[in-house]
Amino acid sequence: MRLVFEPEERDALRADARDLALHDPGVAYVLERLASEGIDLEACTDWEDLRLQAGLPERTGDTPNVA
């Protein structure tokens, strides 16, 4: 399954990519790829799996879900 963006959303992602190109080319590249290709949901990794791979403890539910 692939998540694709509406034309207005793609345009907004590309505009943000242009704004960031000189200051943060890595983020600009990711935004442009998202705009052009969307997101392959089958290739996504669950947040909890990433936590375990990084050696972080399992969540107990008492920690707020913030980034």
ChimeraX attribute file (.defattr): number of C-alpha atoms within 10 A of each C-alpha:
attribute: neighborCount
match mode: 1-to-1
recipient: residues
	/A:1	8
	/A:2	11
	/A:3	11
	/A:4	15
	/A:5	16
	/A:6	11
	/A:7	10
	/A:8	9
	/A:9	12
	/A:10	20
	/A:11	15
	/A:12	14
	/A:13	21
	/A:14	20
	/A:15	15
	/A:16	15
	/A:17	22
	/A:18	16
	/A:19	13
	/A:20	16
	/A:21	14
	/A:22	10
	/A:23	10
	/A:24	11
	/A:25	14
	/A:26	12
	/A:27	14
	/A:28	21
	/A:29	16
	/A:30	13
	/A:31	22
	/A:32	19
	/A:33	16
	/A:34	18
	/A:35	21
	/A:36	15
	/A:37	14
	/A:38	16
	/A:39	16
	/A:40	12
	/A:41	10
	/A:42	8
	/A:43	9
	/A:44	8
	/A:45	9
	/A:46	8
	/A:47	9
	/A:48	13
	/A:49	12
	/A:50	11
	/A:51	13
	/A:52	12
	/A:53	10
	/A:54	9
	/A:55	9
	/A:56	11
	/A:57	10
	/A:58	10
	/A:59	12
	/A:60	7
	/A:61	7
	/A:62	6
	/A:63	7
	/A:64	8
	/A:65	7
	/A:66	4
	/A:67	3
